[in-house]
Amino acid sequence: MRIAMIGMGAVGSVFGMDLFNAYPQEFFAIAAGNRAERLRAEGLQVNGENFPLLVEEPTDGVQPAEIIFVCVKNYGLQAALADMRPFVAEGTIIVPLLNGISATPTLREAFPQAKVLFGIAMGIDARRTVNAVDFTTRGVLQFGWERNREPYAPEVQLVWDILSKTPIPLEVGADMERTCWKKWMLNVGYNQVTAAVDCFIYECTEVPAYFALTSAAMQEVVELAKARGVDLTEADREETERFMAAFPRTAQTSMHQDIKAGRITEVDYFAGIVEEYGRAAGVPTPVNAILRQIVHGKEQQNRLHATAAQ
């Protein structure tokens, strides 16, 4: 069994550590160039511990993998497709763990010979620093086909069996399309607002203006779901708001962390997709249009400051 992962960022490092501990001979990271050299030299640094890592490059004359977990950012997915290609064979199972709702269709188009599932990492609080990752909770890894019921399809059961030997909490969603839309709605609200106004997650609950902005951004996703026949409702938005209110006061979203660290964000895969779907369905999305401009403005401001500091 060859188990691979591409994208050793915050989420990938935590789940990669767990897979390495469970499968030290079978698990490997897919990486190329400088990234591969760094992973070979440094391994994974998680919660102050180092985990050595087997790394394979797409130029190594590699053998295909049975399972590939995809943990890159959305803006890195196109580059990842090229790096993954030598590892994907007929029947390879691909589990994308990206934010948003566009990764599974993109991967299915790129690899029609593979079995591309839906997948999300829900509630993990991994935080990336310069050369390390810290976390306190793994949340839950949800995956499966669009619709799932027991007994699960063989490829879903295999992923479950592999991951059940790790500490990662697991769930096969009955309706994974809906589950992914619900997580996307959360990201559209909390990731974007925290990045736009520079606040912690709890402040999106406790500051009335931020709560109203977050709720309005998510409601636009609810309206899009109705237009596209996805079973997402106001009750789901309210449940998400209660869920996020329980996060610790130190918790930050990944997009907020990206802005603070001067990195680019996934705003085009949140507000950008909301706007695209809104135009196609005739659904107004003014809140997300503004949030997209603000977050892009933060990115541009970071680049301006970086240039001035040179």
ZIVEN-V442509 format. One record per pair of residues at least 12 apart in sequence whose ideal C-beta (glycine too) atoms are under 8 Angstrom apart, sorted by the first residue. I is the first residue (numbers start at 0). J is the second residue. D is the distance in whole Angstrom. If there is no record, write none. Layout:
I,J,D ; I,J,D
This chain:
0,22,8 ; 0,25,5 ; 0,65,6 ; 0,66,8 ; 0,161,8 ; 1,25,6 ; 1,27,7 ; 1,62,7 ; 1,63,7 ; 1,64,4 ; 1,65,6 ; 1,66,8 ; 2,18,6 ; 2,22,6 ; 2,25,5 ; 2,26,5 ; 2,27,8 ; 2,64,7 ; 2,65,7 ; 2,66,5 ; 2,68,8 ; 2,161,6 ; 3,26,8 ; 3,27,6 ; 3,28,7 ; 3,29,5 ; 3,55,8 ; 3,64,4 ; 3,66,7 ; 3,67,5 ; 3,68,7 ; 3,86,6 ; 4,18,7 ; 4,26,7 ; 4,27,8 ; 4,28,6 ; 4,29,7 ; 4,67,7 ; 4,68,4 ; 4,69,8 ; 4,70,6 ; 5,28,7 ; 5,29,4 ; 5,30,7 ; 5,67,7 ; 5,68,8 ; 5,69,6 ; 5,70,7 ; 5,71,6 ; 5,79,5 ; 5,82,6 ; 5,83,6 ; 6,69,6 ; 6,70,4 ; 6,71,3 ; 6,72,7 ; 6,75,7 ; 6,79,7 ; 7,28,6 ; 7,30,7 ; 7,38,6 ; 7,43,7 ; 7,52,8 ; 7,70,7 ; 8,70,6 ; 8,71,7 ; 8,72,7 ; 8,127,6 ; 8,132,8 ; 9,123,8 ; 9,125,4 ; 9,126,6 ; 9,127,4 ; 9,132,5 ; 9,134,8 ; 9,253,7 ; 10,70,5 ; 10,96,6 ; 10,120,5 ; 10,123,6 ; 10,125,6 ; 11,68,8 ; 11,70,3 ; 11,71,8 ; 11,96,8 ; 12,43,5 ; 12,44,8 ; 12,45,5 ; 12,125,7 ; 12,127,8 ; 12,132,4 ; 13,45,6 ; 13,123,7 ; 13,125,5 ; 13,132,6 ; 13,134,5 ; 13,137,6 ; 14,68,7 ; 14,70,7 ; 14,96,8 ; 14,120,7 ; 14,137,8 ; 14,140,7 ; 14,165,8 ; 14,167,6 ; 15,28,7 ; 15,43,6 ; 15,50,8 ; 15,52,7 ; 15,70,8 ; 16,43,5 ; 16,45,5 ; 16,50,5 ; 17,137,8 ; 17,165,4 ; 17,166,6 ; 17,167,5 ; 18,68,8 ; 18,165,6 ; 19,43,7 ; 19,50,5 ; 19,51,8 ; 19,52,6 ; 20,50,7 ; 20,165,7 ; 21,164,5 ; 21,165,5 ; 22,161,8 ; 22,164,8 ; 26,53,7 ; 27,52,7 ; 27,53,4 ; 27,54,6 ; 27,55,5 ; 28,52,5 ; 28,53,7 ; 28,54,5 ; 28,55,7 ; 29,54,8 ; 29,55,6 ; 29,56,8 ; 29,57,7 ; 29,67,7 ; 29,82,6 ; 29,83,6 ; 29,86,6 ; 30,54,5 ; 30,55,8 ; 30,56,7 ; 30,82,7 ; 31,56,5 ; 31,57,6 ; 31,58,7 ; 31,82,5 ; 32,56,8 ; 35,54,5 ; 35,56,5 ; 38,52,5 ; 38,54,5 ; 39,52,7 ; 39,54,5 ; 41,130,7 ; 43,132,8 ; 44,130,6 ; 44,131,4 ; 44,132,7 ; 45,131,7 ; 45,132,5 ; 45,133,8 ; 45,134,7 ; 46,132,8 ; 46,133,6 ; 46,134,7 ; 47,131,8 ; 47,133,8 ; 55,86,8 ; 57,81,7 ; 57,82,5 ; 57,83,8 ; 57,84,7 ; 57,85,5 ; 57,86,7 ; 61,85,5 ; 61,86,6 ; 63,85,8 ; 63,86,6 ; 63,87,6 ; 63,88,4 ; 63,91,6 ; 64,86,5 ; 64,87,8 ; 64,91,6 ; 65,91,7 ; 65,92,7 ; 65,157,8 ; 66,91,7 ; 66,92,5 ; 66,93,8 ; 66,94,7 ; 66,157,7 ; 66,158,6 ; 66,161,6 ; 67,83,6 ; 67,86,6 ; 67,87,7 ; 67,91,6 ; 67,92,7 ; 67,93,5 ; 67,94,7 ; 68,94,5 ; 68,96,6 ; 68,118,8 ; 69,83,7 ; 69,93,6 ; 69,94,7 ; 69,95,4 ; 69,96,6 ; 69,97,7 ; 69,102,7 ; 69,106,7 ; 70,96,5 ; 70,97,7 ; 71,97,7 ; 72,97,7 ; 72,98,8 ; 72,265,6 ; 73,97,6 ; 73,98,7 ; 73,99,6 ; 73,101,7 ; 73,102,7 ; 73,265,5 ; 73,267,8 ; 73,268,4 ; 74,263,6 ; 74,265,6 ; 74,267,7 ; 74,268,8 ; 76,97,7 ; 76,102,6 ; 76,105,6 ; 76,106,8 ; 80,105,8 ; 80,106,8 ; 80,109,5 ; 83,110,8 ; 84,109,8 ; 84,110,8 ; 87,110,5 ; 87,112,7 ; 87,113,5 ; 88,112,7 ; 88,113,8 ; 89,112,5 ; 89,113,8 ; 90,112,7 ; 90,113,7 ; 90,114,6 ; 91,110,7 ; 91,112,8 ; 91,113,5 ; 91,114,7 ; 92,113,7 ; 92,114,5 ; 92,116,7 ; 92,154,5 ; 92,157,7 ; 92,158,6 ; 93,106,6 ; 93,110,7 ; 93,113,5 ; 93,114,7 ; 93,115,5 ; 93,116,7 ; 94,116,5 ; 94,118,4 ; 94,142,5 ; 94,158,6 ; 95,115,7 ; 95,116,8 ; 95,117,7 ; 95,118,5 ; 96,118,5 ; 96,119,7 ; 96,120,5 ; 96,140,7 ; 98,119,8 ; 98,182,7 ; 98,183,7 ; 98,186,5 ; 98,190,8 ; 98,253,8 ; 98,265,6 ; 98,268,7 ; 98,269,7 ; 99,183,5 ; 99,186,7 ; 99,265,7 ; 99,268,4 ; 99,269,7 ; 99,272,7 ; 100,179,5 ; 100,180,6 ; 100,183,5 ; 100,272,7 ; 101,268,6 ; 101,272,6 ; 103,115,6 ; 103,116,7 ; 103,117,5 ; 103,179,8 ; 114,154,5 ; 116,142,5 ; 116,143,6 ; 116,144,6 ; 116,154,7 ; 116,155,7 ; 116,158,7 ; 116,175,8 ; 117,142,6 ; 117,143,6 ; 117,144,7 ; 117,145,7 ; 117,172,8 ; 117,175,4 ; 117,176,7 ; 117,178,7 ; 117,179,5 ; 118,140,7 ; 118,141,7 ; 118,142,4 ; 118,143,8 ; 118,175,8 ; 119,140,8 ; 119,141,5 ; 119,142,8 ; 119,178,7 ; 119,179,6 ; 119,182,5 ; 120,138,6 ; 120,139,8 ; 120,140,6 ; 121,138,5 ; 121,139,5 ; 121,140,8 ; 121,141,6 ; 121,182,6 ; 122,136,7 ; 122,137,8 ; 122,138,3 ; 122,139,6 ; 122,242,8 ; 123,136,7 ; 123,137,5 ; 123,138,4 ; 124,136,5 ; 124,138,7 ; 124,246,8 ; 124,247,8 ; 124,250,6 ; 126,251,7 ; 126,256,6 ; 127,256,7 ; 127,260,8 ; 135,247,8 ; 137,166,7 ; 137,167,6 ; 137,168,6 ; 138,168,7 ; 139,168,4 ; 139,169,7 ; 139,170,5 ; 140,162,7 ; 140,167,5 ; 140,168,7 ; 140,169,6 ; 140,170,7 ; 141,169,8 ; 141,170,5 ; 141,171,7 ; 141,172,5 ; 141,175,7 ; 141,178,6 ; 142,155,7 ; 142,158,6 ; 142,169,8 ; 142,171,7 ; 142,172,8 ; 142,175,7 ; 143,155,5 ; 143,171,4 ; 143,172,6 ; 143,175,5 ; 144,175,7 ; 145,174,7 ; 145,175,6 ; 145,176,5 ; 146,173,7 ; 146,174,6 ; 146,175,8 ; 147,171,5 ; 147,172,6 ; 147,173,6 ; 147,174,8 ; 147,175,7 ; 148,173,7 ; 151,171,6 ; 155,171,6 ; 159,171,7 ; 174,230,7 ; 176,229,7 ; 177,229,6 ; 177,230,5 ; 177,231,6 ; 180,220,7 ; 180,224,6 ; 180,229,5 ; 180,231,5 ; 181,231,6 ; 181,235,5 ; 181,239,7 ; 183,220,7 ; 183,269,7 ; 184,217,5 ; 184,220,4 ; 184,221,7 ; 184,224,8 ; 184,231,7 ; 184,235,7 ; 184,236,7 ; 184,239,6 ; 185,217,7 ; 185,239,5 ; 185,242,8 ; 185,243,7 ; 186,252,8 ; 186,254,8 ; 186,265,8 ; 186,269,5 ; 187,216,5 ; 187,217,6 ; 187,219,7 ; 187,220,5 ; 187,269,5 ; 187,270,7 ; 187,273,6 ; 187,287,7 ; 188,203,7 ; 188,213,4 ; 188,214,7 ; 188,216,5 ; 188,217,4 ; 188,220,8 ; 188,239,7 ; 189,203,6 ; 189,213,6 ; 189,243,6 ; 189,252,6 ; 190,252,4 ; 190,253,7 ; 190,254,4 ; 190,255,7 ; 190,265,8 ; 190,269,6 ; 191,216,6 ; 191,254,7 ; 191,266,6 ; 191,269,6 ; 191,270,6 ; 191,287,8 ; 191,290,5 ; 191,291,8 ; 191,294,6 ; 192,209,6 ; 192,212,5 ; 192,213,5 ; 192,216,7 ; 192,290,7 ; 193,251,7 ; 193,252,5 ; 193,254,7 ; 193,255,4 ; 194,252,7 ; 194,254,4 ; 194,255,5 ; 194,257,7 ; 194,258,5 ; 194,264,6 ; 194,266,7 ; 194,294,5 ; 194,297,7 ; 195,290,6 ; 195,293,4 ; 195,294,6 ; 195,297,7 ; 196,209,6 ; 196,212,8 ; 197,255,7 ; 197,258,8 ; 197,259,8 ; 198,255,8 ; 199,248,6 ; 199,249,7 ; 199,250,7 ; 199,251,6 ; 199,255,8 ; 200,243,6 ; 200,246,5 ; 200,250,5 ; 200,251,7 ; 200,252,6 ; 201,244,7 ; 201,246,6 ; 201,247,8 ; 201,248,5 ; 201,250,7 ; 203,243,7 ; 204,240,7 ; 204,243,7 ; 204,244,4 ; 210,240,8 ; 212,286,7 ; 212,290,8 ; 213,240,8 ; 214,236,7 ; 214,240,7 ; 215,286,5 ; 216,270,8 ; 216,286,5 ; 216,287,6 ; 216,290,6 ; 217,236,5 ; 217,239,7 ; 218,233,7 ; 218,236,6 ; 219,273,6 ; 219,277,7 ; 219,282,7 ; 219,283,8 ; 219,284,5 ; 219,286,6 ; 219,287,6 ; 220,273,6 ; 221,233,6 ; 221,235,7 ; 221,236,6 ; 222,282,5 ; 223,273,7 ; 223,276,5 ; 223,277,6 ; 223,280,6 ; 223,282,5 ; 223,284,8 ; 226,276,8 ; 226,280,4 ; 226,281,8 ; 226,282,5 ; 227,276,7 ; 227,280,7 ; 254,266,7 ; 254,269,8 ; 254,294,7 ; 258,294,7 ; 258,297,5 ; 258,298,7 ; 258,301,7 ; 261,301,5 ; 261,304,8 ; 261,305,6 ; 263,298,6 ; 264,294,6 ; 264,298,6 ; 266,290,8 ; 266,291,6 ; 266,294,4 ; 266,295,6 ; 266,298,8 ; 267,291,7 ; 269,287,8 ; 269,291,8 ; 270,284,8 ; 270,287,4 ; 270,288,7 ; 270,290,5 ; 270,291,4 ; 270,294,7 ; 271,291,6 ; 273,287,4 ; 274,287,6 ; 274,288,6 ; 274,291,7
